[in-house]
Amino acid sequence: MQSDEKQESAKAIVSRRFFLACGSAALSAVSLTGKMEGQMTQAKADPWGHILDGKVAVVTGAARGIGRAVAVALAHSGANVVGIDICAVVDPRSGVEPASRSDLDHTGEMVKSEGVQWRSFVLDQRDLPALRAAAEKINAEFGRTDILFANAGIQAFRPLLQMQDADWHIQIDVNLTGTANAVRAFAPYMVEQKHGRIIMTTSTQGRHGTLNGSAYSASKWGIIGLMKSAAMELGPHGITVNCLVPGLIDTPLTRHEERYEQALQVAGRTPTGDKAVDEEAARKVLQGKSILGVPWIDPAEMAPVVVFLASDAARMVSGATYDVTGGDSANNV
């Protein structure tokens, strides 16, 4: 129930912060082009400005967390949204509770409440043919694909020398190969229309090493290299490609015993195995490490950056990383 209430508040949180994050940038950008004066006037009346009206946005990992918050923000900004999620167990050894079809449907209800269209697909992004089939259906129905938020991912912790083959491959295949698959499936339609915005979700743990998290860090570091290479290849076709770099976000990916144990081990403390006790201990550890004093960041804090990167205000931004980490980025070289 608490999680649902947090997700239901995403629209309000994002609306309050959108202007601060990108409203002024959007107004500056539209003022550069005379034909966009009408949009500038509208943006003054509404900080969101409906700057994505009529666009078609695809969001992977849309069932909850960052995916849900961004899907709702894109809808609030005028985009029709297609949500994709596996809605099933991905890593049976991970402590992460999987998203469900009802989670994805709930995202859809929130999107539709913004007065835009919603479509959903339940599929595994490791399955490139399935992604391509979905992309073809979306293009046939909507006639275009303007925005891809390649966000889906998985995380687990295993010491490198104790990993089974599956421990490595699940995270690399889902996070890195799956993100590349999403680009390979949807970018061809952007190439045809000579316009597109691609935003990939990496992680602050893709900026530095992670204790017992080599597969995750490698996959997320790889996404940054993927993004920069794709930006070079797709730029001539009018497509920008950038990365969102989240910190520790208040989602099921970070709110489970395995993750609490890892945080305590990094701090040199011994986990008890009691979820409630370890959660509170991890909260104190993470809050103490956080420059802004926040152990877990609300997923809605990610949305303004993604909407900005999806808009024409960011048309000269490509090959870049945007960190929303509660200050953890200050530790990166």
N, C-alpha and C positions, 0 to 999 in steps of 0.2 A: 504493500500500500504506500509506504514511504517513497519507494522508487517511482511509483506512478505519479505521486504528487509532484515530485521533482521534475519529471518529464512533462507533466501538464503545465508547469510554470515556465517551460522553456521559452514560449512565445513572449511572455512578459519580460523575462530577463533579457532576451536578445533585443527586444524592441527598445528597452531603456539604454542599451549599450551600443547599439548599431551606429548611431550618429557619431559617438565619440570615436569608434573604431574606424569608420570609413565614410561617414556622411560628408565630412568636409572634403575628403579626397574625391568623392563622387561629384560634388558640386563644382570643384575646381576643374575636373576633367570635362564635364559636360559644357562648362563655360567656354572651353577652347573651340567648340564647334557650333557654329551658328544654327545649324539645322536641329540642334538638340536643346534649344532654348525652352521648348515646351516641357521637356523632361526636367530641366533645372527648376522651373517654376513649380512643378509638381513635387519635386524633392524638398523644396522649402516648406511646403505644406505638410509633408509626411516624411520624417527622417529616412524611412525606407525607400520612399520615392517610387515604389513599384518598378525598380530599375531592371527587373528581369521579366517584365510582362511578356507573356506569349512564348517564353523560352521553354525548352524541354530539358529537364535535369534528371540524370540517372545517379542514384546513390546506392552504393553497395554497402552491406552491413547496416541496412536501414532499420532493422527491427527495434533497435534501442540505442542508448548511449549517444555517442557523437553522431552516428548516422541519423538517428531520429531527430536530434536537435537541429542538425543541418537541414534535413529534409523539410522540417517545419519552417525554418527560416527562409529557405529558398521559396517555399510556397507563399509565405507571407510577403515576399518580395515580388510575387507575381508569376513564378515559374510553375509549370505543370511538372509533377514529380513521378518518377518511376523508382520504386524501391526494390532492391534485390537483397536477399539474405538466404543463407543455407537452412536456417531454422532447425538445426539438428546438432547432435554431438559431432564435433570435429576431431578433438583429441581426447580419447577416453581416459588418458592418464593426467589430464589437466584438471585443476580444481575449479575451472570456470564453468558456471552453470550455463548451458546453451540457451540461445534465444529460441522462441517458439513462433509458430505461425500466428498465434493470437497476439504476440508482441508486434509482429509485422503489420497485422491488421489494425492494431491500435495506432501505430504510426500513420497508417492510411487514413484513419478517421480524423486525426489531428491535421493532416495535410488537407483533406477535403473541407475541413471547417474553415479554411482560408479562401474557399471559393474557386479552387483550381482543380484540375484533373489529377487522378492518382491511378497508377497501375502497379501491380506487384508481380514479382517472379520469385519462386523458391527454387534456388539452384546453388550448386557448388562452383565457386569461381575457378577452381582448379580444372573444371571441365570447359575447355575453350569452345568446343562445338555447341554446348548449351548456351554459353554467353553469346556466341554469334547468332544463334537462333533467336534469342531474346532481342538482340540488337536489330535483327531484321524485322521482327514483329513490331518493335517500337517505331522504327522508321516508317513502316507501312501504315501504322495508325496515326502517328503524329506528323509524319512528313519530314522530320528533322530530329537531330540530337545536338543540343547546344552545349551542354555542361555534363561532365563526368566527374563525380566525386568518388574516387576509388579508395574506399575507406575500410573495407572489411579486413579483419586480421584476427590472429589468435596468439596467445602467449602462454608459455609454460616454462618452468625452471628445472633444469637438470645439469649437474656438473658435466663438463665436456667429456671427460674420460669415462663417465658412467652412462653416457647416452646410448640408448638403442638406436638403430638406424631410423626407426619411425620418429623418434623424438626430434631428430634433426630435420628430416624431410617434411614432416607436417608443417612446421613453422616456415621453412623456406618455401615450400610449395604453395601454401595458403597465402602468406604475406607477400613474398616477392614475385613468384611466378603468377599467382592469382591476380596481383595488381597489373602485371604486364599483360596478362590475358584480357583484363578489362579494357586496357588501352587498345590492344590488337582487335578487339571486337567492335568497339564503338568509334574509335578515331577515324576509320575509313569513311564514315558518313560525314564527319566534320571536314575531312579533306575534300569531299565532293562539294560541300556547300561553302568551302573556303573560309570557315569560321568555326571556332570552338574554344572551350575553356576546359582544361583538365587539371584537377587538383587531387593529389595523392596524399594519403595519410601515412606519415612515417612516425617517428617517436623521438622523444628526448633521449631514449636509450639507443637510438640510432646515431647519436652524436658522441657517445662515449661507451666504454665497456660496461658490462653488467655482470655482477657476480652470479654464477650459475645460469646466466642468460645468454650464452654465446650465440645460440641459434636465432633468438629473437633480435639481438643487437645486429647480427650479421644481415638478417632479412631487412631490417628497417634502415640500416646504413646503405644496403643495396638499393632500396627504393629511391634514395637521394640520387645515386648514380643513374638509375633508370630515368628519373625525372629530368635530370640535366641532359642526358642523351636524347630523350624524346623531345625536349624543348628545341634542340638543334635540328632535329629531323622534321618536326612538324611546324616550326615557325614560318617557313616559306609558304605554308598553306593557310596562314592566318589563325593558327592555333597556339594558344599559350599553355604552358605546362609548369605547374608549381607544386610545392609541398607545404602541407600543414604539419607542424611539429608540435604535437600535444605533450604536455607533461603528464603527471599522474592524474588521471581523470576518474571522477566518481562514477564508475560503471562496474558491472560484474567482472570485467577483465582485471580490475585491481582490487576488488572487494571480496576476497576469499582467503581461506586459511593459508594456502600455498604462498600467496603474495605477501601476507603478513609475516610469515616465517622468513621469507627472503629479506624483507626490510629489516627485521630484527637481527638476522645473521650479518647483514652489512654493518649494522651498528655494534657488532660484537656481543650481542645478547643471545640468550638461548630461548627459543620458543617453548611454550608450555604444552602446545597441542590443543588447548582450550581456545576455541575460536573467539569468544567474547573477550577473554583476557588478552589474547595476542592482538586482536583488533585495536583495543584501547592502547596497548603498548606501542603498536606500530603507528597509531595516530600521533602519539606524542613524539616518537622518533622522527616521523616525516614532517610534522609541523615544526619541530625544532630545526630541521635541515632547510626548510623552505624559506627563501629570502622574503617572500611576501606572507609567510606565516600560515599557509594553507596546505593541509596534508593531501587533500584531493580536490581537484578543480571541477567545478560544475561543467558538464558537457556543453551547456548553452554558451559558455565563454568562447567556444571554438567557432560558433556560427558566424559572427560578424566578419571574421577573416575570410572564411570560405565564400560568403556572399560577395565580399569585395573582390576577391580573385575571380569570381564567376561573372563579374559585371564589366561593362565597358570602361569603368573607371580604372581598371587594371589592364587595359589593353596593351600597355607598354611594359608590363611586368611578366617575365618568363624566365624559367631556369632558376627560380628563387625559392628559399625556404622561409617560412613565417612561423616563428616560435611563439607558442602560448603555453608557458611552462611554470608560471608562478615564480619566475626568477631563476629556475634551474639552469637556464641558458647561460647565466653568468659564469658557470663552472666550466663551460666549454672553451677549448682553445680556438 
